[in-house]
Amino acid sequence: MWPRVSSFLRRLFADFPSALGTTIMLVFLLLAVFGPLLAPYPYDLPIYEHPRQAPDATHWFGTDHLARDVFSRVLVGARSVLLLAGGGTLVAVALGTLVGLVSGYAGGWLDELLMRFFDSLLALPALLLALLLLGTLRATYGEDVSAVGKGLGVFLVLAVVYTPIVARVVRSVVLAVKTRSYVEAARLQGESLGWILFREILPAALPALAVEAALRFSYAIFLTSSLGYLGVGVQPPNPDWGLMVNEGRRNVSQVPWAMWFPAAAISVVVVGANLMAEGLKRALREE
Amino acid sequence: MTPLNDPLLDIRDLTVSYRTGGRALDALRGVSLRVARGQTYGLVGESGSGKSTLALAVMQYLPAEGAVTGGAITFDGRDLLAHSRADLRHLWGRELALVPQDPFTALNPALRIGEQLAEGLRLYEGLNEEEGNARAVDLLRTVRLPDPERAAGSYPHQLSGGQQQRVLIALALSGRPKLLVLDEPTTALDVTTEAAVLDLVAGLTRAAGASALYVTHNLGVVAGRTERVAVLYASELVEDAPTADLFRQPLHPYTRGLLDSLPRPGQRKDRQRLSGIEGRIPPLDALPPGCVFEPRCPLAVDRCRSERPALDEPVPGRHVRCHRWPEILAGDVSAARAPQAALPLPLATGESVLRLDDVTVQYPLRRTAVEALRGESKKAVHAVGGVSLSVNKGRTLGIVGESGSGKTSLARAIVGLVDRTGGDIDLLGLRLPPRLSDRGRAVLAQLQMVFQNPEEALNPYLTVGESLSRPLVTLLNLGRGEARQRAPDLLEAVRLPRTYAARRPAQLSGGEKQRVAIARAFAAHPDLLVADEPVSSLDVSVQANILNLLNDLQREHDSTTVFISHDIAVVAYLSDEVAVMYLGGLMETGPAAALFRPPHHPYTEALLSAIPVPDPAAIQSAIRLEGEVPSAVNVPSGCPFHTRCPRKIGAVCETETPPWQTGTDGKRIFCHIPLSELAAEQAGGGEKWEE
């Protein structure tokens, strides 16, 4: 097992872009775990001595319109991004992979049924679908949904919105791979359905899946912040990066840096995710 | 004989390199050859030999990462390498023309055939639109396309592969070129189509007085159609000789190996083993320091390992790159293996292993909404229409047919990858359920398959050992650990090193992958092996070894084989019984030993006459099929072959289903013509096949 992992890592770090992307994602992961411990100031309390402070030695990213330390907020917010956008993407990828594998391999009416259902979901713009879902949740569970409840809502929305897209990507690979001789040989050898789906077919879908997951993750960050902006997702004072951009946008004339830094953080993570996906794609292919 | 001091094409010491990953690899090293005016020249080599690179270099079509790094190409007295792109535009088409390998990608799908032809004619000859179109139709008539007016108005996808290849030939000939370069012009075509297209090219170049350079992997193709042949191996020219001399007495051990790899018509597995060439072609970045063929050469001596041989001229007009040609020429040594007598066949017990009774396979087509409203019945592709066959234990049944004959659908119905629509299949006396999911593990273990394409035969994400251990786990109920330990034994059984268990498929050559696939199929000791074109995508030198291996394993396991191929010579070599299929039905069945003796079904006769025999002296009857294989959605009534049959006797062929006639030697023929009459008309064609 270990030689395989180490050779995989060597391929992943073999060229500069993918090494850079992977490093960015590792740093992001560390921040998501340890961010609150590293933050020099509380993320939600104003520092009255330095209101609307431009970036300097004490406040690296400056302070926002409510005199909160932007650097601390960005550090703490990493966790929210990872949990909501990352977690939601992960659920969508897992569900989509499973549905795509089964639908593509089974074919026939099951495939037809699932794909037409997904078509109907995809016909709605992601944001509209998300609003619809969150509205329904609110109607069911009442206006007073706790912050955790709202987080869960966003989580669910991402899964519902992105599962069909991931499923289609996986299904298209399955359709191409399932007629290859080695899959047919496995059927003739009496391999179980699980083995055929996960050991014979899935590896061929991993490169495409890695790219799709990174793309979905990028969009998930934007969707989360859009929902926050519309007041149905995460709520202030949560230091969600997307939410911070939207708050900063309103005060851009006074504290432009309060928007710059979270926006830059989003860009860096999105670029990092995509660079790593490219590297993953190649490393998985060369296996 | 044309004077060679004024050759049309003169290639001297040509070296072509490709830059990949910061390195330059030589795809051709110091190749020289001269094509005289009006001469047809054959260029033979296996995959990776550099033959296509040579064709591209002559055409100046090398891709951006390839470049001529040494030598010269002189065409019609002019230095071809010094030409600018603008000059080349005047040469292309008018003086030099290429017939590419794959007709499916070489034609513009968005333009009508006539327009693609007329475009060039307007440019070359300054014809106006009307004249151009008229000439285009003329050209299509020249390449014997049926209904040329309609073909000119068609789009490429409306034509069959053979018709598209004819269009490409018309395209190449439209500028009346002096040299026609044909890059594997018939590889993508069926055997009977291939023969017709090759005849056409030979006739047309002769009539136009043009030279032709045939690039091919098939020695049989060049044997009867070229004046000289050059053999390429691992980017070097190893032998170059007049065709008759090359086939009569090859001087290079590689040429000898290639010739011996092909089963000759009449050669049978119970009399003589095939002799392939061991090993594999060296990769370009790891060429041996001495002779490139040394690692695989049966005659290699110390000198071959250290010193690169020069291209010598042992006899005027013959060139060979080998240290040992004087001994080979004198007959002191020979690279030909002593013919190895095959082991006697096990006695047939007469126990039937596989019995097919009226098996049909249909693929339903979707109706359009309009068709459904009109109440039209659902249509289907009739891939297999009522086939009955039986194979006895320890025997090999060969099924031969061209693409669309239904042979692969039949194979897949037997193993259960396709649900049969009708009929019964019995394995060892037990009825096989049509669906794979209804067959228990015990049944699966009795029945295994080897697939056509070795490149996708193995899961690229598993090691060879893992792939081989799976059938032991699922079919023999071994533990995973034990199965892993047994995997190297399976490799040994197919003559591969035990260490290959740790490798991944990407590290194996095509032939090695197919060996692993065969090992996997035999892992659970099946009673019946279905092999669907197992050698058709392999190089000839590897083919022979795989055929020998299949034969040996069948004997060791005392198993039964259904062997499917489009290559009637291979089927005749390996099989005990042969069935000929056309358009989903059987045309002829009988013992393989009697296959080459008349009477033949007219379709079998055409197949036999289309075999590319690697012997320029062979006299073959030239029976060429006209027309195209009809659609399997509307199979012709009566005899399905009547639309193309050269021996059609009349309306009876169109209306009445032919009777199965049984001959004296166990042959059964599906034809209206009495056997005695067939035999009389086909007599005189039979003896030439016998050894």
Boltz contact constraints between the chains, C-beta under 6 A:
constraints:
  - contact:
      token1: [A, 180]
      token2: [B, 456]
      max_distance: 6.0
  - contact:
      token1: [A, 181]
      token2: [B, 451]
      max_distance: 6.0
  - contact:
      token1: [A, 181]
      token2: [B, 456]
      max_distance: 6.0
  - contact:
      token1: [A, 181]
      token2: [B, 457]
      max_distance: 6.0
  - contact:
      token1: [A, 182]
      token2: [B, 458]
      max_distance: 6.0
  - contact:
      token1: [A, 182]
      token2: [B, 459]
      max_distance: 6.0
  - contact:
      token1: [A, 184]
      token2: [B, 417]
      max_distance: 6.0
  - contact:
      token1: [A, 188]
      token2: [B, 415]
      max_distance: 6.0
  - contact:
      token1: [A, 188]
      token2: [B, 449]
      max_distance: 6.0
  - contact:
      token1: [A, 189]
      token2: [B, 470]
      max_distance: 6.0
  - contact:
      token1: [A, 189]
      token2: [B, 471]
      max_distance: 6.0
  - contact:
      token1: [A, 189]
      token2: [B, 474]
      max_distance: 6.0
  - contact:
      token1: [A, 190]
      token2: [B, 441]
      max_distance: 6.0
  - contact:
      token1: [A, 190]
      token2: [B, 444]
      max_distance: 6.0
  - contact:
      token1: [A, 190]
      token2: [B, 474]
      max_distance: 6.0
  - contact:
      token1: [A, 191]
      token2: [B, 474]
      max_distance: 6.0
  - contact:
      token1: [A, 200]
      token2: [B, 459]
      max_distance: 6.0
  - contact:
      token1: [A, 203]
      token2: [B, 461]
      max_distance: 6.0
